[in-house]
Amino acid sequence: MKPKSSTELKTELRRNLQEGISTGASRIESALLRLQSYSEEFGLDVSRPEDRFKWLLASMLFARRISSELAKRTYNRFEEGGLTTPERILGAGWDRLVEVLDSGGYVRYDFSTASNLMEAVNKLLREYGSLENMHTVSDSPRDLESRLMGLKGMGPVGVNIFLRELRCVWEKADPPPSKMAEAVSKRLGLDQIRPYESALVRLNLEYCKKRLCGGCPVRDCCREAEI
């Protein structure tokens, strides 16, 4: 059977929700499902192996202490340069990676990130052959997280960013919800976090953190929204 795309999985979740009871919680969940994830914004379909590696690259960029806008712009520079496979990244070399990072505004961490990418991709290919093989040989979600954190530049934050968008795609992609997502879910009175974690994090970064309550799609359900 052909695996479902990430868009199909999200549509199925939305349909199941709409068929359930009509409560305040379901209205919140419907609004969260309408929010694009960052991988969707990039046009990635994480049910495809090639796009999963692209999302790993993007996750490494998002994980540093840098704005999401800079991280998005920098990832797009990698796309424009065709540097979105392990082989192309290694073939580009350190100097070229620094140039691409700088062109996206990633200047604060350009040298270290270029070094991390080279080392991480080298280890991925040397020890596993591919990102897909890493998942295959992992015994459990925690084992997969540990293996990912063995890649240079992939700490707990990067691993959560990467894996939370692979839930329902990879069997062993089930990271503990981030504190950021937990905080937003508490403000919304939302019991389930995992299916909506990407949306909850995006709400925090683009609305809560900036106090842009007026434009928030779930403002009416938030216990701490500014009037």
SVG drawing of the C-alpha trace seen along z (x, -y; Angstrom):
<svg xmlns="http://www.w3.org/2000/svg" viewBox="-21 -45 57 47">
<polyline fill="none" stroke="black" stroke-width="0.4" points="0.0,0.0 1.3,-3.4 2.1,-5.5 -0.1,-8.5 1.4,-11.9 1.7,-14.2 -1.1,-16.4 -3.4,-13.3 -2.6,-12.4 -3.5,-15.9 -6.7,-15.8 -7.7,-12.5 -7.1,-13.8 -9.2,-16.9 -12.0,-14.7 -12.0,-12.4 -12.1,-15.5 -15.1,-16.9 -17.0,-13.7 -16.5,-13.7 -18.4,-15.7 -18.8,-19.4 -17.2,-21.0 -15.0,-24.0 -12.0,-21.8 -12.8,-20.5 -13.1,-24.1 -9.6,-24.8 -8.2,-21.6 -9.8,-22.5 -8.1,-25.9 -4.8,-24.3 -5.1,-21.9 -5.6,-24.8 -2.2,-26.2 0.6,-25.3 3.6,-23.6 7.0,-24.9 7.7,-21.9 4.5,-22.5 5.5,-26.2 8.7,-25.0 6.6,-22.8 8.0,-19.6 6.0,-16.4 7.6,-14.5 6.1,-11.2 8.9,-11.3 12.4,-10.2 14.1,-13.0 11.9,-15.6 12.6,-14.1 16.3,-14.8 15.5,-18.3 13.4,-18.7 16.4,-17.5 18.5,-20.2 15.9,-22.8 15.5,-21.5 19.2,-22.0 18.8,-25.6 15.8,-26.3 17.4,-24.8 20.0,-27.6 19.2,-30.7 18.1,-32.6 14.8,-34.0 12.5,-31.7 12.5,-34.2 16.3,-34.0 16.2,-30.2 13.5,-30.1 15.4,-32.4 18.6,-30.5 16.9,-27.1 15.5,-28.7 19.1,-29.6 20.0,-25.9 17.1,-25.0 18.1,-27.6 21.6,-26.3 20.5,-22.7 22.2,-21.8 19.5,-19.6 21.0,-16.1 23.9,-14.6 26.0,-14.2 25.5,-17.8 26.2,-19.2 29.5,-17.3 30.4,-18.1 29.8,-21.9 32.5,-22.0 32.8,-24.1 33.6,-27.4 30.5,-27.2 28.3,-26.3 29.5,-29.4 28.6,-31.5 25.1,-30.1 24.5,-30.6 25.7,-34.2 23.5,-34.9 20.5,-33.9 21.6,-36.1 22.8,-33.2 26.1,-35.1 26.2,-34.6 26.5,-30.8 27.9,-30.5 31.3,-28.8 30.0,-26.5 26.9,-25.5 28.9,-24.7 31.2,-22.5 28.3,-20.8 26.6,-20.1 29.7,-18.6 30.4,-16.4 26.7,-15.4 26.3,-14.3 29.6,-12.5 28.5,-10.5 25.1,-9.8 26.4,-8.3 29.3,-6.5 27.4,-4.8 23.9,-4.4 24.1,-5.0 21.0,-7.2 18.5,-8.9 16.0,-6.1 18.4,-3.4 18.9,-5.3 15.1,-5.0 15.1,-1.3 17.8,-0.2 16.4,-2.2 14.8,0.0 12.4,-2.6 11.5,-6.3 14.0,-7.0 16.7,-5.1 16.0,-7.1 16.2,-10.3 19.6,-9.2 20.9,-8.4 19.8,-11.7 21.5,-13.5 24.7,-11.7 24.8,-13.9 26.8,-17.1 24.5,-20.1 21.4,-18.0 20.6,-18.5 17.2,-17.9 15.6,-21.0 16.6,-20.1 15.5,-16.5 12.0,-17.7 11.7,-20.1 12.5,-17.3 10.5,-14.5 7.3,-16.3 6.4,-16.7 7.1,-13.0 4.5,-11.7 2.1,-9.4 4.9,-9.1 7.7,-7.3 6.7,-4.7 9.4,-5.7 8.9,-9.4 7.2,-10.2 9.3,-12.8 8.1,-14.1 6.2,-17.4 8.3,-20.5 7.7,-22.8 6.8,-25.5 3.9,-23.4 2.8,-22.4 2.6,-26.1 0.4,-27.0 -1.8,-24.0 -2.4,-24.9 -3.4,-28.5 -5.9,-26.9 -7.2,-24.2 -6.1,-21.6 -5.6,-18.1 -4.0,-16.5 -0.7,-18.0 1.1,-15.5 -1.1,-15.8 -1.0,-19.6 2.5,-20.3 3.9,-21.9 0.9,-24.3 1.2,-25.1 4.9,-25.9 4.1,-28.1 1.4,-29.9 3.9,-30.6 6.7,-31.9 4.5,-34.0 1.7,-35.2 2.2,-34.6 5.9,-35.6 5.2,-38.8 2.0,-39.5 0.1,-39.6 -3.1,-38.3 -5.4,-40.3 -4.4,-38.2 -4.2,-34.8 -6.5,-32.2 -7.4,-30.8 -7.5,-34.1 -11.1,-33.5 -10.2,-30.3 -7.0,-31.5 -7.1,-32.1 -4.3,-34.7 -5.1,-36.7 -4.7,-40.4 -7.9,-42.3"/>
</svg>
